[in-house]
Amino acid sequence: MISSFHLRHKERKCGFLTFVTGSYLAPQNCKVLFDWKSPTTVSNLASFTIKFYQRNHKPYPITADDRLSVHITNGSQVVPCSIEFGDLNPSLANVAKVVFSPKKSGSYSINVLIGNSFTHLRGSPFTDIHFEPLSPSPYETLLINHCSTVVCTAKIFHVFIIETRDQFGNLCRLDSPINENFDESADFKVVFTEIPTEKEIDVCCFWQKQDGDNSRIALLIVFETSGVYHALISYKGTLLKNGDFNIVCLTQNEAETVKKCTSYSKTCSFNAKLLCLSQHQSNEGCQSHKWKNVCCYISPKQLIIKEFIFKFIPKHITTFRLLPSTKFYFVKNPNFPPSNNNNFDSKSSSCISYNHEEFMMIDDGSQSPIELISPQRNMIVAIFTHFLLNRIGGSETFRDKQDFFYSEVRKFHHKNNFTPGKIHLKISRDSLLETSMRAIKSQSDWCKKFEIEFFGENGIDWGGLRREWYTILCKTMFDPQNKDENDSMFMRFKNDKQGLIHPNPNFSKLSNFEFAGKLVGKSLLDASFGTNHKCLINARFSRSFLAQWIGLRINYRYFEHDDPDLYVSKIKFILDNDVTNLDLYFIEDELNHVVTGAIYDSQKIIDWFWRSLANFNDEEFARLLQFTTGCSHLPPGGFVELTPRFQITSSLNFGSLPTAHTCFNQICLPDYDSFEDFDRALRIAITEGSEGFGLV
């Protein structure tokens, strides 16, 4: 009692009469009432109420001046929350409501503190709070070690591992009460279709739960005959995240040949016939629908197609790199007439018929696709897939490829005995790039951990100075804003702060480009050693420039991302329209509308807006930017570089969904009865309305 009085007396200068009557806030008398029953499940919003009482057990009217603070953590992650004080009803003036988003499953800790001395309320901290994951969601449930083309052997079981996750990405607990009605054989549906007949076939398959992991289940399948099949795996009628893929089933002899060819990682060769469609695909200008005899060479790095003139002079036709972007398709060109005869005219190499089971089309998205027929088609695809998976770590998902890349970087440095160590860099802000280039002298310096010191500043680098150095150095090198054309290392296709950047051909100092490349490599190297070392490069490179990093060919398709205006107005128009109709092309005057409004006099809606944003994840932030500005990314300098500035205006339609004017980077927020209604409407608007336009 004395401590409580001391708290009140110190903070509010209460008198002795207040102490005698007990008319002061007593933390030990306050109650925290949770709006859920334990155990409960994760959700978008959860809330609990706090009732405040005086020492004499009478209600205590709580206000922001009482310095109520609530800290919610899930492991090491801090969970944002919002606090609403009191109510217009006098009987609820002693009530505060706390709202937060428990999207991650696991144990939570809630600390409720009051006053300048941060005194815990009764029961605080609350550590026995646990949120369970929800039921599986088809949008997050996925196949482990996914590949767009799966290789198996006829009459031998092949296992697919499915990892169940809820709508927030949490691993499900299939043995929990919420999943007591879960039945994998009834909830999941697997459809196999034979390619190219498109006939659905019956395949022997059954489900099996994984021992020791109640979030995963195994699907075992076996095909009776070899061939190429298309698989669709859905959960409760909705296709899984990566449940659409092809299956190449080999015979026993084909499987042994593939194993022999891939065991030593040597180049394998197979005979095939190539369909020549146009003159630009062959230097000899062959006529349409002619087949030529070729040879396919598959190595751990590439697929090369050659023809032999007079059967002994090799001539290169095309090369496909072993990348996930290189895809195999097993349906014929629709412009080519079908045939039931399976013979070829060996003299003229003219295609009079072909076998559907030997056809394949290869496309990497950057060069013209080619069509081949080969009796060893399935083995070609199987060997290509094997080398590809070995090259990228056994899976085509981004997370698995990223982990594999980091692992390979660490192995390389360990193998070459690179010592991590540290290097102290003294940098001048006035000549940032020049002093940075002089401070890092050798390749071994790049492999060490940087400790930054700015001239004239007494800062100790525990990570913050290094991140700031990365940020301002990236802005110096990669941001072309307010720079002369010849002085900027990088440039944009147009004067747009949100545009992608590419090297400036007029910039003459090649050593600066070399330093920029090493800085990007340093960022990747540090990221491979953990998040404590990670510093990201603040730059948005053009897709065509990134494609050159990994050795891809550049073509007009990259303009869709690099210069959308050019792609839509010129390239896409040419692709989608017949040249003969150009005389019918007309331009209409652009219709502009300007909607003005003022911020609410009351700050309630603005406060709700920022509270709701505190609970957003990265995807929801991107959707909000897409909804308001028409682009899901900010310019390099953040909101300050948006033109026009990001604006929040009022809407007179009470209770309706928020709207936006992307031309002006403006979001219009109506009024609502409660924060829950506001948060729900905002999420619906940015989720369902992030694309598409209309006049309001």
N, C-alpha and C positions, 0 to 999 in steps of 0.2 A: 504494500500500500504506500509505503514511504517512497519507493522508487517511482511509482506511477504519479504520485503528487509532485515529485521532483521533476519528472518529465513535463508535466503540464505547467508547473510553476516557471520552469526555465523557458519554455517556448511561448507561453501566453501570459506570463506574469500574473497568474491567478493568486487571489488572496486566501487568507486563512479560512474565511467563511466558505469558500468553494471547497476547500479541503474537508471541512467538518461535514458539510451536506453531501459530499460525494458527487458534486456536479461537474465532474471532469471525465475525460475519456479514459477508460480502463481497458488496456489491450487484453487482459486476461478474461474479460467478460465478453469480448467480441466473438462472433460466430462466423465461420466460413461454411457455406452450404453449397455443395456441388450439385449441379443440375443433371447429373448422371449417376447411374448405379454401377459400381465396380463388380466384375470387369466390364469395360465398355470398349467400343471400337473407335478407330480413327474416323475423323470427319473433317469437313471444311471449317466448321465453327463449333466450338464448345464454350460453355460459359459457367461461371459460378458467381454467387452473390455473397457479399460480406455485410453483416449486420453489426453496427457499432452501438455500444452501450456505455453508459457512464458507470462510475463506481457504485452508484446507488441503483444500478440495473435499469435505469430509465434510458430510452433511446437517445442517442447522441447524433445530432445532425452533422453529417460529414460533408466537407468541402475540399476543394483542391488545396486550400491553405494548410490543411492538416498533413500534407506531404505523405500521402499514401503511395507506396511503391510495391509493385508485384514483379517478381523475377521468376520466370518459368524456363526450365532447361530440360532438354532431352539428351542425356549423355553430356557431351561437350558442346552441343548446339543450343544456342539461346533462341527461345521461341518468342516472337513479338506478341504483345497483347495490348488491348485498349481498355480503358477504365472509364465508366460513366458514373458520375456522382449524383446521388439523390434523385428526387422526382418532385414534380409540382404538387403532388399529393403530400400533405404534411405527415401522414402516417408512414410514408416511405422515405422521409428525409434522411433517415439513418442507414440507408441501403446504398451500396456501391456494387455495380455489376462489372465483371471482368470477362472479356471475350478474347479467345485465342484460337489458333488453328492447329489442332493436333493431327497433322497429316502423316507423321512418321510413327510407326508402332514401336512399343517399348515402354520403359519406365520413365516417368516424368517426376520432376521435383519442383514444387511450388513454394516460394517464399513470399509471405505477406508481411510487409514491414510498415511501420507508421512513425512519423515524427522525424526530427533532425537526427535523433540518436538511433534511428532504424531499429525500433523495438519490434520483435516478432509478436504477432497476434497469437491467441491461444491455438495450439496445434501446429503452428508453423515452425519449421518447414514440413510440408506434406510430401513424404517420400514414397508412400505406398500406393501411388497412382500409376496404373498400367493401362495402356491402350492397345487393344488387340487389332490385328489386320482384318480387313473386310474379306468378303468372298472373292474368288478369282474374277479378274476382269479380262476380257479377250483383247483389250487394247494394250495391256501391259504384259499379259502372259505370253511367253515366247519359247521357242525351241533353243536349247543350248547348243553351242558350236554350229550355228546355222550356216548353211551354204545354199546358194541358189540352185545348184545342181548336186544332187546326192548320188553317190555310186554304191551299188550293192551287187550281190551275186544271187542268181536264181537258186531257189531251194535252200537258201541259208538265211536265218533270221537276221534282220537288221534292226538296231535299237535306236529310237529317237527319245531323247530326254526332254521333257516339257517342264519348265519352271513356272509355277503359278504365282502370279502377283496380283494385288488388288489395284484399284484405280489410282492410288497414290504411289504405286511402285513398290509397296512393301511385300516381302515374301509372305505368302499365305500359310496358315497353319491348317492343314486339311483335317486334323484331328480335333479342332476346336469346336465348341457347340454351335457356332455360327455356320459351320460347314457340315453339320450332322446329316444333311440331306444330299451332300455331294456324292455323285456317282459318275466316275470318269467315263464309264462305258455308255451312259445315257446322256451326259452333258456334252461330251466331245463327239464330234462327227468327222470321220475321215472319208474323203471321196477320192478315188483313183480313176484317172481317165487315160485311155491309151492314145498316144500321139502317133500319127496324125488323124486317126479315124474318129477321135473324139467320143469314143464309146466308153461308157462307165463299166468298170470291171470289178469283180469280187476278189478281194485279196484277204488272205488269212492274217488276222491281226488280233491282238489282245493287249489288255492294259495290265500294268503291274506297278504297285507303289514301291518307292525306293526305301530301302532299309536305312534308318538313321537320318533321313531327311524327309520330313513330312510336308515339304513344300514342292517336291518334285514327284512326277510320275513318269513311267517308261511306257512307250508304245513300241511293241514288237510286231514287225510285219515280215512276210515272206512271199515272194513272187514265184510262181511255178514256171514261168517262161521268161526269157530275156526280152528286152525291148526298152523303149523310152516311154515314160509315164509322167502324167501331171498330177500332183497331189495338192489337195486343199484340206486343211485342218481348221475346224471352226469350234467355237465354244458357245453353246446355247444359241446357235444360229448366226453368230458373228465370227468372221474370219480372224484368226490369230494375227498378231503383229507381223510375224514372219512365216505364216502358215501357207504361203503360196510358193511352191517350188517344183522343180522337175526331178525325176528319178531316172537314172540310167542303170538298167539291170543287165549284168554281164552273164554269159555262160561260164561254166567252170573253166573251160579252156581259155576263154578271153581273160578271166580273172587271173589265171596263172601267167599269161603273157604280160598283162599290165603290171603284175607284181615283179616280174623279171625286168621289165623295162625301167621301172621306177626305183628298183633297189640300189642301183649304182648311179642314179642321177645322170645318165648319159642321154645323148640325143637319139631319139627314135624316129624312124621314117615309115610312112604309109603311103600307098598309092591312092589316088583319087582322081575325079574328073571335075573340072571347074567350068561353070557356066559363064561365058563371056557375054555381058549385056550391052556394052557400049565401047566405043573406041577409046575413051579415056581410061578404061580399065586394062588395056593392053596396048603395047607399043606397035603391035602389028595391025591394029584396027580390025579385029575379027567381027563378024556379023552377029546379029542378035540370035539368041537361043542356039548357040554352038557350044559344044563341050570340048574341052581340051584336056589331055592327060597331064597331070601334075603330080608332084610329090610333096607331102606334108612332113616337115621336120619339127619335132617337138623337143625342146630342151627345158631345163629348169628356169629359163628366163624368157623364152619367146617361142612363138609358133611361126615358122617360115614356110611359105608356099613357093615352090619353084617348078618351072617346066624345063624339059631337056630337049633342046633343038638337035635333031638328028640322033636323039637318044643318048648323047654324051656331052653336049655343051649346055651347062646349067644357066638358066636365066631367072633372075629373081622377079617375082610377081608382087608379093606383099608380105608384110610382117605384122603380127599381132603380139603385143607384149602380154605377159602373164599378169594381168590385173583384174580386179573384180569387175571393172567396167567392160571387159571383153566377155560377151555373152554368146551362147549357142542357142539357136532356134531350130526346131525340128519340123516346121511346116514349110511347104513349098511357096515359091513366089506366086501370088495369085494371078499374075499375068502369063504364067506358063501353063499350057493346056495339060490336063491329066492324061495318063495313059496306063493301060493295063499290061503292056508288053515290057518285059524286063531285059531286053537285049539292046546292045549298042552297035552302031555301024562303026567298026574299028578302022575303016579306011578314011572316012571323012570326019570322024569324031563328032558327027552331027547327032544331036540328041533326038532319037525317035521315040524313046520311052525311058522310064527310070523306075527304080524300086523305092517306094516311100520309106521303107525301113533303112535306107542308106542315105537319105537326104539330110543335109544340115546347112544352116546359114550362120555365118560368123559376123558379128558386128561389135565394134568397140566404141561407137558413138562419135568417132572423130574422122574416120575414113569410110568410103563407100563399102557397104556390106557385100560379102561374097557368098555364093551358093556352091556347095560341093556335094558330090555323092561318092560314097566309099563303102565297100563291104566292111571295113574296119572302123566305121563311124563311131560305134560305142566305145571302142578302145581309145580312139583319138580323144574323145571327150573325157574319158576316165583318167587318162594320163595327164591331160591338161589340168583337170580338177585337182588331181593329187599334187602336182607341182605347185599349183596356185595356193592350195591350203598350206603346204609346207613353207611357202614364201611369206604368207601373211599370218601365220601362227595357228592355223587350224580352224578359223572361223571368219565369216565376212562381216560380223557386227562391228560397229565402230569401237566399242569399249574393249572387245577382245583384241582387235588389231592394235589399238593404242597400248594396251598392256604388253602385247608381244613386242612392239617397237621399243618401249622403254626397257624391257628385259634384254633385248638384243644390244641396246646401247650400253647397258651396264656390263654385259658379258664382254663386249668389245674393249671397254676401258679396263676391265679386270685382266683380260688376256694380254693387253699391251702394257700392263703395269703402270698405268697413269696414276700418279699420286694426287689425291684431291687437293689437300693443302689450302692455303689462303693467300691472297695477294691484295695488298693495300694500294688503292688507287686514289690519287689526289687530283681532283677535277676542279676546273674553274668554270663557273657558270657563264662568264662572259665569252669564253671560247670553249664551249662544251664539247663539240665534236673533235676539235683539234687536240685538246688535252687528253681526251679519251683514247684517241688513236695512238698518241705518243705513250700513254701509260701502259697499254697492253702491247707488249713487244713481240712475244713468241707464241707458238701454238700451245706450248705447255701452260702459258698464262691463261689461256682461254679455258683450260680444264680445271682451273682452281676456282675456289669460291671468292667472289669479289667482296671487298669491304671498301665502301666509298667514304671519302672525306672531301667536303667542299672547302675550297680556300676561304679563310676568314670566318668559318662557322664552327662552333664547338658542339658538333653532333657526334654521337656514338652510334655506329651502324650495327643494329641488331635486326636488320631486315628492312626497316623503313627507308633509310637513305638509299639503299640499293634499288628498292622499288621506285622511289622518286627519280633516281638516275635513269632507270629504264624508261620511265614515262616521258621525261623531258627530252631525253635523247631520241626516242621514237618520234616525238613531235618535231624535233629539229630535222630529222632525216626524211620522215615519211609524210609529213603534212605540208602540202603545197600552198596552203592558204597564205595570202598576203606576201607572196614571194615572186620575184622576177622569173620569167620562164626559163632563163638560162642558169639561174642560181638554184633552182629546185631540183633535187634528185629524182623526185617522183611527180607525176602529174595525173590529172583526171581527163576523161574524154570531154567533159564540159565543166563549167564553173558551178559545181554542185557539192556542198559540204558532205553530203551523204554518198557521193559517188565513190566507186572503187578506184584504186591507184595502180599505176604501172610505171616502169622506169622511163625517165625523160631522155629521149635520144639526143637532146641538145646539151646534156650535162657532160662535161669533159673529164671530170676527175674520177677515173675508174677505180682508184684506190678507195674512194668513199663507198662505192658499190660493194667492193670486197669486204670492207668493214661491216656494212649493213648485213651482208650475207652471214658473216661470222657471228654477228649479234643474234640473228635468228637461230643459228645453230646452237649458240650458247643457251638460249631460252629452252630449246628442246632438250639439251643435255641436262640442264638444271631440273627440268620437270621430271626426268627419268629417275632422279634421286629422291623424289618425294615432294610433298606440297610445301614443306618448310623452305625449300630452295627455289620454288617455282616463281617465275616472273614472266608474265605474258607480254607479247609484243602488241602494242597499241597501234595496229595498222590493219586496213581492210584492202588486201591485194585483189586485183582483178583475177577472174577465174582463168583467163588465158595465160596470165603470168604464172599462176600456181600450177597450171597444167605443164608448163615448161620445166618446172622444178622436178617433176617425176617422169619427164621424158615423153609426154603425150604430144601428138600432133595437134596443131592449132587449126581450127576451122571456124566458119561463120556462126556455128551454134553458140559459141561463147559470148557473142554479142547480146544474147538474151539476158545475161547477167551483167556484163561489162558496160553496155550502153543500151538500156532497155528502149529508149526513145527511137534510136536508129533501128533496132530490131523490129519493133512493132510497126513503125511507119514505113520501113523499106523492106527489110528481109522477110518478115512474116507475110507482108502483103504479096511479095513475089511468090512465096511458097504456096500461099492459099488461093491465089487468083490466077486466072488465065490471062496471058498477055493480050489476047484479042479483045478483052473487055476493058482495057485501059481507057478507051474513049468514053466509057460510062462513069468514070471516076469523078466525083464531085466533093468539094470541101464545104462543110457547113460552119457557120460562125459559132464559136465556142460560147456556151451559155454559162455566165458567172453569176453567182449569188453571194452576197455578203450578209451574214447574220451577225448582228451585234447584240451584246447583252452585258450586264454588269454582275459582278460578284455579289452574292447575297450579303445583306447587311449583317445578318447573323453568321457566325463562323461555324455553325453546326455542320453544314454539308461539307465544308472544306476540311474540317477536322475528321469527319467520317471518311472522306476520300483518302487522307493520308493514313488513317488507321487501317483501312482496307488494304492499301498498298504495302503496309508493313508485313502483311500475311501472304503476299504474292511470292510465288517461286519464279525462277528465271523464265519459264515458258509463259507464265501469265504476264510478266513484265513485257515480254516481246509482243504478246497479243495486244496489250494496252497501247504500246507504241504503234503497232500496225493499225489499230482501230482509230487512233487519234491523228497520226501523221502520215499513214499510208506506207510506212516502212518499219520493219521490226528491229532496226538497228539505229543507234544514235551516231551522230558524227563523232570524229575522234575526240573533240573537245567536250562532248557531252551535251546537256540540254542548252548550255549557254550559246552553242553555235547553231541551234535550230533557227531557221528563218522561214516564216515569222516565229516569234517566241512561243513556247508552249503556253496555251491559255486555258483557263477554267472559267466557264460562264454559266449563267443560270438558264433553266428551262422552265417554262410556265406550265408544262403538262405534269401535274402532280401524280406521282406514282408510276409514270411511264418509264421505259428503258432509256438510259443515257444515249445521246446521239453525238456525232462528231462531224466536223468539217475539216477534212484532211488538207484542203488547199490552204487553210489558215492555222493548221496544227491546234485545233480548238476542240475541246470536249465540253458538252453541255450536260449539266447534272440537274435533274429534277429534285424536288423535295419528297421525303418519305416519312412514314410514321415512326420507323425505328432504324437503328443501324443494321440489323439483320436484313431488313427489306432492301436497304441501300446496297449492302454488300452482295446480296443475291442478284439484284438487277444489274449491277456493274459487271459481275462475272458472266452473266448470260449475254450481256451486250458485247463484251470483248471476245467471247468464245464463239457465239453464233453470228456476230456481225463484223468480224475482223476483215472480211472481204465482201465486195459488192457495194454499190452506191445507189442512192436514191435522193430525190429532192424532198426536203422537209419544210 
